[in-house]
Amino acid sequence: MTSISIPALDGLTVGDIVAESSFPLTRDSLVRYAGASGDFNPIHYRDDVAEAVGLPGVLAHGMLTMGLAIQPVVDWAGDPARVVDYQVRFTRPVPVDPDLGAVVTVVAKVGALDAEAGIARIDLTVTFNSVTVLGKAQARVSLV
């Protein structure tokens, strides 16, 4: 049986970067996510529909972006059940170019520590083309 290492709360300092990842997206990624999620809104796969409603083109699903953003934290924590709270604000869309795709970048940093509760608040900086796409993205992670 493999033992999963839990990050030590007392080994963390506010400001520590605990994880970083980049996630390439393609139009194929969006179609697969639509199938898995059941969200077949055409703004996620048809430029003509997206542009007709004033968007710059096909957009990544917000929940896909949110799900990608938490993955580095889950990997760092070693168990998805350690994430006891996760919240974001959707601030900007992620347009996915038909040829170039898009890359979403995530940096996870310790924002606060609650030693009594054994909780680390992890602040996420989630960007596309160096612009923040999720605001106030925070996860509370139990490290006990």
RADA-V366430 format. One record per residue. N is the residue number from 1. RES is the residue in three letters. OMEGA is omega in whole degrees, -180 to 180 (999 if undefined). Layout:
BEGIN
N|RES|OMEGA / N|RES|OMEGA
END
This chain:
BEGIN
1|MET|-179 / 2|THR|178 / 3|SER|179 / 4|ILE|179 / 5|SER|178 / 6|ILE|176 / 7|PRO|-179 / 8|ALA|180 / 9|LEU|-177 / 10|ASP|175 / 11|GLY|-178 / 12|LEU|175 / 13|THR|175 / 14|VAL|-179 / 15|GLY|177 / 16|ASP|171 / 17|ILE|-177 / 18|VAL|180 / 19|ALA|174 / 20|GLU|178 / 21|SER|172 / 22|SER|-177 / 23|PHE|176 / 24|PRO|177 / 25|LEU|174 / 26|THR|175 / 27|ARG|177 / 28|ASP|177 / 29|SER|-178 / 30|LEU|180 / 31|VAL|179 / 32|ARG|179 / 33|TYR|178 / 34|ALA|179 / 35|GLY|-179 / 36|ALA|-175 / 37|SER|-175 / 38|GLY|-180 / 39|ASP|-178 / 40|PHE|176 / 41|ASN|-174 / 42|PRO|176 / 43|ILE|-179 / 44|HIS|178 / 45|TYR|-179 / 46|ARG|179 / 47|ASP|-177 / 48|ASP|180 / 49|VAL|180 / 50|ALA|-179 / 51|GLU|180 / 52|ALA|179 / 53|VAL|173 / 54|GLY|179 / 55|LEU|-179 / 56|PRO|-178 / 57|GLY|-179 / 58|VAL|-179 / 59|LEU|171 / 60|ALA|175 / 61|HIS|178 / 62|GLY|-179 / 63|MET|174 / 64|LEU|178 / 65|THR|179 / 66|MET|179 / 67|GLY|177 / 68|LEU|-176 / 69|ALA|-178 / 70|ILE|-174 / 71|GLN|178 / 72|PRO|178 / 73|VAL|177 / 74|VAL|179 / 75|ASP|179 / 76|TRP|-177 / 77|ALA|177 / 78|GLY|-178 / 79|ASP|-179 / 80|PRO|180 / 81|ALA|178 / 82|ARG|177 / 83|VAL|-175 / 84|VAL|177 / 85|ASP|180 / 86|TYR|-178 / 87|GLN|176 / 88|VAL|167 / 89|ARG|178 / 90|PHE|-174 / 91|THR|179 / 92|ARG|178 / 93|PRO|175 / 94|VAL|176 / 95|PRO|-179 / 96|VAL|-178 / 97|ASP|-178 / 98|PRO|-179 / 99|ASP|-175 / 100|LEU|-176 / 101|GLY|179 / 102|ALA|175 / 103|VAL|176 / 104|VAL|-178 / 105|THR|-178 / 106|VAL|171 / 107|VAL|-178 / 108|ALA|-174 / 109|LYS|177 / 110|VAL|-180 / 111|GLY|-180 / 112|ALA|178 / 113|LEU|176 / 114|ASP|-175 / 115|ALA|-179 / 116|GLU|-179 / 117|ALA|-177 / 118|GLY|-175 / 119|ILE|171 / 120|ALA|172 / 121|ARG|-180 / 122|ILE|179 / 123|ASP|-177 / 124|LEU|170 / 125|THR|-175 / 126|VAL|-173 / 127|THR|170 / 128|PHE|-176 / 129|ASN|178 / 130|SER|178 / 131|VAL|-179 / 132|THR|-179 / 133|VAL|174 / 134|LEU|179 / 135|GLY|179 / 136|LYS|179 / 137|ALA|-177 / 138|GLN|175 / 139|ALA|172 / 140|ARG|-173 / 141|VAL|178 / 142|SER|-179 / 143|LEU|176 / 144|VAL|999
END
